[in-house]
């Protein structure tokens, strides 16, 4: 077996690793580093869309920002690499992502528009364009967002995962770069490229394979065991931990060291910054239990537990999040944070109670004197 890495991403699969290896070297140079490949010419048209610029690249395809002249809108097109045309397994995985996106109906999930095969044989997928910033971009600017921002973003992802898991899909690659905040404050979940079907016999991954992003994998993913919904909960726990700590405590100097941290590092309540609420610390630690059965039993249970920690915050946090995101990315003074309405009511109750007590005491004193 061969282990292929691209950044933090691990792709460790017996029959497909050598394929990805060849493709990676064909893009970056030959294996001995003696030859640099000719740069591919940027397309002017992709299907019925006009290519604007390349905005990303994954292990299986290039991602283009395009104009849709028929509806005067922008779309994102994921175009499969030419080197993959002869590999049926990878073509099936590309198509699988399209089918998954089409089946998931949720406002926080990017909507697919069309899947087609070009005359050259390459597959292409057109998707909704999301204008905003990824969690990764946000954390690179502000490594420790305010607690209310962390609560809102993680809770929105949990609400999305409830829909994903209800459709018997495991995302398997949750990480900050696969999550976005739109300019209007809405949270989006991206990239279902290695998502798997939770039904027995429906998964396309071979036994013993390791797929995912090293620093955000669950222990069972690291070991190559079968992943479950609990694996997504563990990955989300790492993301929440990174947001409140300012760093990912499981990230090592190498993928091997990162894997050892995920398997053996046990965080404690005292490891968190003092300003992190105690209940939030406990919530994160429950997500990070090494055994899947010790974590939250479902994303709904995890979402309900997090919602109780958010009790007292405004129900609509997308608008203040939008203003916070705008100020953060522009390096401007941050807007005033939402008030905890429950605490405000508590303070109002104390003041009103004190005033009523003073009035009653005055009335009783007057009666005694008279």
Number of C-alpha atoms within 10 A of each C-alpha: 12 13 16 19 19 13 9 15 19 21 23 22 22 16 13 18 19 16 15 23 18 14 18 19 15 16 14 13 16 14 12 7 9 7 11 12 11 9 8 7 6 11 12 12 12 18 17 11 19 18 21 17 13 16 11 11 14 15 16 21 20 16 20 23 21 23 20 15 11 8 7 8 11 20 22 24 29 24 23 24 17 14 17 19 14 11 11 10 13 17 16 11 18 22 16 19 18 21 13 19 21 14 12 20 15 16 12 22 21 19 20 22 15 13 17 14 13 12 8 8 13 18 21 24 22 24 20 15 16 18 12 20 18 21 22 16 16 20 18 12 14 16 17 17 19 14 15 17 20 18 20 21 22 19 21 19 21 23 17 21 26 19 18 22 20 11 15 15 21 23 25 25 25 27 23 22 17 15 22 25 23 19 18 16 20 19 26 23 24 21 17 20 20 19 22 22 20 18 9 6 7 9 14 14 18 13 12 15 22 23 22 23 23 28 26 30 30 32 24 19 22 24 14 17 13 15 19 21 22 24 28 25 28 27 23 25 22 26 23 23 24 19 24 23 17 16 15 16 16 24 18 16 8 12 18 11 15 22 23 16 17 24 17 12 14 13 16 10 15 9 10 15 12 9 8 14 13 13 14 21 20 13 19 24 20 17 26 28 20 20 14 20 9 12 21 21 14 16 24 16 14 21 20 14 16 20 15 11 16 18 13 16 17 14 9 9 17 21 13 19 25 18 17 22 26 19 14 18 14 11 11 11 9 13 14 9 13 14 12 14 13 13 13 12 12 11 12 12 12 12 12 12 12 12 12 12 12 11 12 12 12 11 11 11 11 10 9 7 6 6
